[in-house]
Amino acid sequence: MSDTTPHNKSSTDLADIKRKVQEVLGDAPDLLKLALENMLREQDPNTEGHVGSAGRIGRQSGKISELTAMATLKPGGAERLRRIFKLVNGNFAGAQKVSTLHDMRFVFFENDTKILFATTYDGDWDTYIEDFATKIPDLMDLLFSSIEGWPGIADPGVKDFIAGLQITAAGWYVANPNLSVVETRRLQKQNDALQEFLDKIA
């Protein structure tokens, strides 16, 4: 029986890897080609997660989707948001009402004239935006009213506005693509209960 584990691929697999690397990095230094070959050799074909479409825009790996958007800020918008971020100290408690939300990130650039908003979430794009609109509309308007042209989360054109700012990730990796927010919380509760039980009988 032949062994075709990620670290012991057949000679045919290795030749195929070299061919693909040559197609992608034919004009690159040999060191870069070798690095890519090594990465491809170590890939596990049985690993869960396949990058596809999140729906209208963005990528999805397993159950997890990504959204990355860049926008122009209104004058003073960056300073206003900084004060908000400092006050809440990373605790956007209301965001937990969106049970599919993994994380949100805000980054200012170009001398505070622009903002990058990045988030990961469960499911498809349209459902995610609708969750924001119905579950945390006030928080959305608080955070995004500093963006030029923001129509308001209740506006019928808000999806078009967001999609117009979004840039689909060219490359993206998810460590646990089939573990949703709800499942993660459930596993955490189970682990906490188990640890408490073990502590009692220790």
C-alpha positions in Angstrom: 0.0 0.0 0.0 1.4 3.4 -1.0 1.6 6.2 1.6 0.3 9.5 0.2 0.2 11.5 3.4 1.1 15.2 3.2 4.7 14.5 4.1 5.2 11.5 1.9 3.7 12.2 -1.4 4.2 10.0 -4.5 6.7 11.0 -7.2 3.8 11.8 -9.5 2.4 14.2 -6.9 5.8 15.9 -6.4 6.2 16.3 -10.2 2.8 17.8 -10.4 3.7 20.2 -7.6 6.9 21.3 -9.4 4.9 21.8 -12.6 2.3 24.0 -10.8 5.0 26.0 -9.1 6.8 26.6 -12.4 3.5 27.9 -13.9 2.9 30.3 -11.0 6.5 31.4 -10.2 8.4 30.7 -13.4 10.2 34.0 -13.3 10.8 34.1 -9.6 14.0 33.2 -7.7 14.6 29.5 -6.9 14.3 30.2 -3.2 10.7 31.4 -3.6 9.8 28.4 -5.8 11.3 26.0 -3.2 9.2 27.7 -0.4 6.0 27.3 -2.4 6.9 23.7 -3.2 7.4 22.9 0.5 4.1 24.6 1.4 2.2 22.5 -1.2 4.0 19.3 -0.1 2.8 19.8 3.4 -0.9 20.5 2.4 -3.3 17.8 3.8 -5.9 17.0 1.1 -8.2 15.9 3.9 -8.2 19.2 5.6 -11.7 20.7 5.9 -12.3 24.1 4.3 -12.6 25.1 0.7 -12.6 28.8 -0.3 -15.7 29.6 -2.3 -18.1 32.5 -2.6 -19.9 34.1 0.4 -22.8 35.0 -1.9 -23.0 38.5 -3.3 -19.4 39.3 -2.5 -16.5 38.1 -0.4 -15.1 34.6 0.2 -16.3 31.7 2.3 -14.3 28.8 3.8 -16.5 26.1 5.2 -19.1 27.9 7.3 -16.9 31.0 7.7 -17.1 34.1 5.5 -15.0 37.3 5.2 -15.8 40.9 4.6 -13.2 43.6 4.0 -14.2 47.1 3.1 -12.4 50.4 2.7 -14.1 53.8 2.9 -13.4 57.5 3.0 -14.1 59.2 6.4 -15.9 62.5 7.0 -13.7 65.3 8.4 -13.1 64.4 12.1 -14.5 61.0 11.7 -11.3 59.1 12.7 -11.0 61.1 15.9 -14.6 60.6 16.7 -14.3 56.8 16.2 -11.1 56.7 18.2 -12.9 58.2 21.2 -15.7 55.6 20.9 -13.2 52.8 20.6 -11.3 54.0 23.6 -14.5 54.4 25.7 -15.7 50.9 25.0 -12.2 49.4 25.2 -12.9 46.7 22.7 -16.2 45.6 24.4 -18.8 45.9 21.7 -21.4 44.1 23.9 -24.3 44.7 21.5 -22.4 42.9 18.7 -23.0 39.6 20.4 -26.6 39.9 19.4 -25.4 38.9 15.9 -24.8 35.3 16.7 -22.8 34.7 13.5 -20.2 37.4 14.2 -16.7 36.2 14.9 -14.8 39.5 15.0 -14.6 43.1 13.7 -11.5 45.2 13.0 -11.2 48.9 12.3 -8.0 50.4 10.9 -7.3 54.0 10.0 -4.9 54.9 7.2 -3.9 57.7 4.8 -3.6 60.2 7.6 -6.9 59.3 9.1 -8.9 60.0 5.9 -9.8 56.4 5.3 -10.9 53.4 7.3 -10.6 49.7 6.7 -13.3 47.5 8.2 -12.8 43.8 8.3 -14.9 41.0 9.8 -15.5 37.3 9.7 -18.8 35.7 10.1 -20.9 32.5 9.7 -23.1 32.0 6.6 -23.8 34.1 3.6 -23.4 37.8 2.9 -27.0 38.9 2.6 -28.1 37.2 5.9 -25.2 38.8 7.7 -26.0 42.3 6.6 -29.7 41.7 7.5 -28.7 40.6 11.0 -26.8 43.8 11.5 -29.8 45.8 10.3 -32.3 44.1 12.5 -30.3 43.2 15.6 -27.9 46.1 16.1 -29.0 49.0 13.9 -28.1 51.7 16.4 -24.5 50.3 16.8 -24.1 50.1 13.1 -25.2 53.8 12.6 -23.0 54.9 15.5 -19.9 53.2 14.0 -20.5 54.0 10.3 -22.1 57.4 10.3 -18.5 58.8 10.2 -18.1 57.4 6.7 -18.8 59.6 3.7 -22.1 58.7 2.0 -23.3 56.4 4.8 -27.1 56.1 4.0 -28.1 54.6 7.4 -28.5 50.9 8.2 -32.3 51.1 7.6 -31.9 52.6 4.1 -33.0 50.2 1.3 -29.8 50.9 -0.5 -27.4 50.1 2.3 -26.5 46.7 0.9 -25.4 48.3 -2.4 -23.4 50.8 -0.4 -21.6 48.2 1.6 -21.0 46.0 -1.4 -19.6 49.0 -3.3 -16.9 49.5 -0.6 -16.1 45.8 -0.2 -13.0 44.2 -1.6 -12.9 40.4 -1.9 -9.8 38.9 -0.2 -7.3 37.5 -2.7 -5.9 35.0 -0.1 -7.6 33.8 3.1 -7.0 31.1 5.7 -9.4 29.8 8.4 -8.0 27.4 11.0 -11.4 26.0 11.9 -13.6 26.6 8.9 -16.5 24.4 10.1 -16.8 25.7 13.6 -19.4 28.4 13.9 -19.7 31.0 16.6 -22.6 29.1 18.3 -20.7 25.8 18.2 -17.6 27.5 19.6 -19.5 28.9 22.5 -21.1 25.5 23.2 -17.8 23.8 23.2 -16.4 26.4 25.5 -19.3 25.8 28.0 -18.8 22.1 27.8 -15.1 22.4 28.4 -15.7 24.8 31.4 -18.2 22.4 32.9 -15.8 19.5 32.4 -12.9 21.4 34.0 -15.1 22.3 37.0 -16.1 18.7 37.4 -12.5 17.5 37.2 -11.4 20.1 39.8 -14.1 18.9 42.2 -13.0 15.2 42.0 -9.3 16.0 42.0 
